Amino acid sequence: MSSRHSIIPRGLNATRSPLSQGRFGRMFGNLTPAKFGPNDADNIANLSALADNMVGDFDAPKNGPDAEESGIPALYTYFGQFIDHDITFDPVSSLTKQQDPDGLVDFRTPALDLDNLYGRGPGDQPYMYDNSGKFLLGETLTGAGVSNANDLPRFKGRALIGDPRNDENSIVSQLQGLMLRFHNRMLDDNPGLSFQDVQQRVRFHYQYVVLNDFLPRIVHASVLDDLKTAGRYDRGKIKYYHWKTWPFMPVEFSVAAYRLGHSMIRPGYRLNDADNMLLQIFPDPNNPDTNALTGFRAMGPGRAIDWGRFIDIDTRPYGVEDDDTNSDNKRRLQFAYRLDTSLVDPLRKLPPEVASDPPSLALRNLERGWRLGLPSGQAVARAMHLTPLTDEQIIIGRAVDHPEEGDPQVPIASIANGVFKGNCPLWAYILAEARQFQAAVTIPATGAPGPINTPQLGPVGGRIVAEVFLGMMFGDNSSVLSLDPHWAPVTGMSFALKDLVAYALGQGAPLH
């Protein structure tokens, strides 16, 4: 099977064609854009008030269990980021570009085809590959209790990879490295196959994980079941994501629904056993020299990830909450934070090299949605023939089981003099909806207290995300859903993100 990456160029200097560039568009183009004030200044002021309420107080990274944790292992946050980089890249857009999404060009194919991994292929980017078609790997990484790890290949510190954004933090950078190794092992295990056939097998495994592991983690089962017939995803069940010639990237997805991952980010993560490897996601603005997970540089010494702390490739202890002396807490599997209307404090003021004007991630999301003319969450719900959430159900704050004193749970109608009554920004609405659609998730750890209440995307947010993923795959003639919808990696066995990671690390049987 031929590969589009060996035929069609990608990127800013590529020749344009419907397959080499996507466009942004709308799923609900007939809906009125939401307004939050009579003029631009009032819109921004009111959205700023909402954004302030959507960011929690400072909470230092923890070794032990945390009330904000979901039942989703932490790596899914960054796998979601990796997927986003596969399907969207808008290098020329800005908050000042006005509302027409047709004016935005997506220089990623709107397809789950791993062009963020393969780039333009070995014929056009030979510096990423060796003569056998394997990806080149970078320097050996060190880390307490970790062996067999590599940095990304680099030139003067910059990663030589298909998408530079996959080096923007230490976690997604090392996940990119695992995907390089997944391809390399697949090539070793199938010596008679061409590069293009190995590439297709890698894509099929990746797409299978997206459909059968990632989506069920973040989208409520009731939403996914409504998109299936006899237990399989059905093209005919897609109601809202329609395209004529080639799938486009809906702004309802890219600017609202798929920004769910921002609420899943922890204040920091432990990478391995070393005492100094519990790192904040960004440096402390009051102490900018603080070690942190920021990327776009060679991986520092000792930063190799022990993947059992991010995904359940083995069984770890659950740990003990609020016990800094407990030795199990330093070895435990970390979990993503819950899908809710609360972001961690480091996202209140992003470092200037990451973003500025505004530096608040919550305000950036809200302002971008307003400038691009997104409808309110309630309007989208009604367009889907759903009963919208009431104002009392749209709670701004952490979706923890037992809110503590000083842990605000603010009804959205009480913010900014009631301007958000019946008029919630779509991104905030989708996160608030997740609180109403929780699943009891069993924790893969010894000593766990039992299932963890885990908010998941509901009928608005989950439907948008799932339909876009499915629509992109059904619209791609080389995807697993188009070529072989009954395909499975290993007959009679499940295959999840943990299996992809283990395979890349050299564990388990060959995949053919």
C-alpha positions, -999 to 999 in steps of 0.1 A, spaced: 0 0 0 15 33 -10 20 61 15 8 97 9 39 109 27 61 95 0 41 113 -27 26 146 -15 48 173 2 38 189 34 43 221 52 47 258 45 68 253 13 47 225 -1 27 226 -33 -9 230 -23 -35 204 -30 -67 192 -12 -47 163 4 -16 184 14 -35 211 32 -67 211 52 -90 240 60 -109 251 91 -146 253 89 -178 249 111 -200 221 121 -228 245 132 -224 273 108 -260 284 110 -258 293 147 -254 328 159 -220 337 174 -221 341 212 -215 376 226 -206 385 261 -208 422 261 -218 452 239 -183 459 226 -149 443 224 -136 457 257 -167 444 276 -164 410 259 -127 407 269 -134 419 305 -162 394 310 -143 366 295 -113 376 318 -136 373 348 -146 338 338 -110 328 330 -99 339 365 -125 316 380 -114 287 358 -78 286 372 -72 271 406 -49 283 433 -13 274 433 -8 237 442 27 223 442 33 190 424 27 160 446 42 125 448 11 109 464 -25 105 454 -45 137 448 -82 144 451 -82 160 416 -69 128 400 -92 110 376 -89 73 367 -71 81 335 -33 74 335 -13 106 329 1 97 296 -33 100 279 -30 138 284 1 139 262 -11 113 238 -40 136 232 -15 164 226 3 142 202 -29 135 183 -37 172 181 -3 178 165 -11 151 140 -43 167 128 -40 205 133 -13 230 127 -22 267 120 11 285 120 -3 318 107 -34 322 129 -35 346 158 -61 359 182 -62 391 161 -72 372 130 -109 378 126 -138 355 128 -139 336 94 -125 301 100 -123 297 62 -95 322 64 -75 298 85 -54 272 68 -45 240 85 -11 229 73 -17 194 87 -38 170 68 -71 166 88 -64 129 91 -49 106 117 -21 97 94 10 104 116 24 131 94 37 147 127 58 115 129 68 107 93 71 143 81 74 142 43 90 108 43 126 96 38 127 108 2 122 144 11 135 145 47 163 120 46 180 135 77 153 119 99 161 83 87 189 59 81 194 39 49 171 11 60 141 33 66 145 35 104 142 67 123 174 81 137 174 83 174 192 109 196 216 107 225 212 81 252 191 95 281 199 89 317 175 86 346 174 69 380 160 34 376 157 38 338 176 22 310 172 20 272 161 56 266 170 81 239 165 118 233 152 129 199 178 135 172 189 171 173 209 197 155 221 225 177 195 215 203 165 216 179 148 183 173 148 169 138 112 155 137 81 157 116 65 184 139 86 207 161 57 210 185 63 175 196 94 188 215 75 215 234 78 196 268 98 168 282 68 144 282 55 148 246 91 148 234 98 114 249 65 101 237 76 112 202 107 92 208 87 62 217 67 65 184 100 66 165 110 34 182 76 18 176 82 23 138 118 10 141 108 -22 159 79 -28 135 105 -26 107 127 -51 125 99 -75 131 88 -74 95 120 -75 74 102 -85 42 79 -54 41 85 -21 23 88 11 42 53 21 31 37 -12 43 54 -8 77 43 28 78 7 17 72 9 -9 100 22 17 124 -7 39 114 -32 11 118 -20 4 154 -21 41 163 -56 46 148 -68 14 166 -56 29 199 -73 62 192 -106 45 184 -107 18 210 -87 31 239 -82 69 238 -118 78 229 -134 55 255 -112 71 281 -123 106 275 -159 102 260 -188 87 279 -198 53 267 -234 64 261 -221 89 234 -198 63 217 -225 37 217 -248 60 198 -222 61 170 -221 23 166 -241 -4 150 -236 -39 163 -207 -27 184 -188 -11 155 -185 25 145 -209 33 117 -203 61 92 -241 65 89 -244 75 125 -224 107 120 -250 135 122 -231 168 125 -197 166 108 -202 166 71 -178 175 43 -179 174 5 -145 164 -9 -121 161 20 -125 165 57 -120 199 72 -111 209 107 -141 223 126 -134 252 149 -160 238 173 -135 209 177 -101 226 175 -110 258 195 -134 242 221 -141 205 224 -106 192 219 -91 217 243 -103 193 270 -67 182 277 -59 216 293 -80 206 323 -62 172 325 -28 187 331 -12 183 365 9 210 382 39 188 376 51 152 371 76 128 385 98 114 357 118 88 376 133 78 410 156 107 415 148 132 442 150 161 419 128 146 392 94 158 405 92 188 381 67 216 375 53 219 340 67 255 338 93 274 358 81 294 388 77 329 374 92 342 407 122 319 403 127 315 365 157 293 369 137 266 386 140 232 368 108 225 348 95 204 320 98 230 293 111 218 260 127 228 227 161 219 239 183 188 245 169 167 273 187 175 305 207 149 324 187 125 345 154 132 327 147 98 311 110 88 318 101 57 338 70 50 317 54 30 345 47 63 362 26 75 332 9 44 319 1 10 334 27 -11 316 33 -27 350 15 -27 384 25 0 408 13 9 443 -15 34 446 3 53 474 -10 72 504 -24 107 502 -7 135 522 22 113 534 55 127 522 74 99 539 57 71 521 81 54 497 54 40 474 44 76 466 76 81 446 70 50 425 33 53 418 14 56 385 3 92 381 -31 100 368 -45 129 347 -65 155 365 -103 154 360 -121 169 331 -137 199 347 -138 237 345 -106 242 366 -71 245 352 -40 243 374 -23 275 385 8 273 362 -16 278 333 -27 312 347 5 328 335 23 309 307 60 317 302 65 344 276 83 320 253 52 298 253 25 325 249 16 360 259 -10 387 254 -29 371 271 -6 348 291 -36 330 307 -44 297 289 -80 298 300 -84 334 286 -66 325 254 -91 296 248 -122 317 257 -110 348 237 -101 327 207 -136 310 207 -153 344 209 -131 360 181 -138 330 158 -176 334 164 -183 301 182 -219 297 194 -227 292 230 -228 257 245 -265 259 250 -271 269 213 -250 238 202 -269 216 226 -303 228 212 -289 223 176 -282 187 186 -318 184 199 -306 181 235 -318 197 266 -291 222 275 -275 222 310 -291 246 334 -271 275 347 -271 257 381 -254 227 365 -226 248 349 -203 249 379 -169 266 376 -144 248 398 -128 214 405 -150 183 400 -137 167 432 -158 143 452 -155 163 484 -147 200 479 -126 214 506 -131 247 524 -117 274 502 -123 252 471 -149 274 452 -177 259 432 -191 289 414 -223 288 393 -215 305 360 -246 327 363 -229 345 392 -199 356 372 -196 390 354 -231 402 365 -249 373 349 -237 378 313 -232 341 310 -267 331 320 -279 307 293 -249 318 273 -219 298 283 -188 298 260 -187 264 242 -153 254 257 -164 260 293 -198 244 286 -182 212 273 -160 210 305 -189 217 328 -209 190 309 -183 164 318 -191 168 355 -226 154 347 -212 124 329 -189 106 353 -178 69 350 -165 48 379 -130 38 366 -111 9 383 -75 20 391 -47 -3 378 -27 -1 411 -23 -22 442 -39 -7 473 -63 15 453 -94 26 472 -118 14 446 -132 29 414 -125 66 409 -152 89 397 -139 102 364 -157 129 344 -160 122 306 -171 142 277 -209 142 273 -233 144 244 -221 179 232 -184 177 237 -181 139 233 -202 140 201 -181 167 185 -148 149 193 -159 114 184 -176 125 151 -145 145 140 -122 115 147 -146 91 129 -153 115 101 -116 121 94 -109 83 93 -139 75 71 -128 103 49 -93 90 46 -92 62 20 -60 48 36 -73 46 72 -81 15 91 -118 23 91 -118 27 53 -96 -2 43 -103 -28 70 -128 -18 97 -126 -53 112 -88 -51 116 -73 -57 150 -36 -57 160 -36 -91 177 -64 -115 170 -86 -121 201 -66 -96 223 -70 -60 232 -44 -34 222 -42 -2 242 -18 27 246 1 7 273 7 -20 247 20 5 222 44 18 248 56 -16 259 62 -27 223 82 5 216 103 -4 247 111 -38 233 87 -58 255 63 -84 244 59 -105 212 65 -91 177 36 -75 158 30 -86 123 
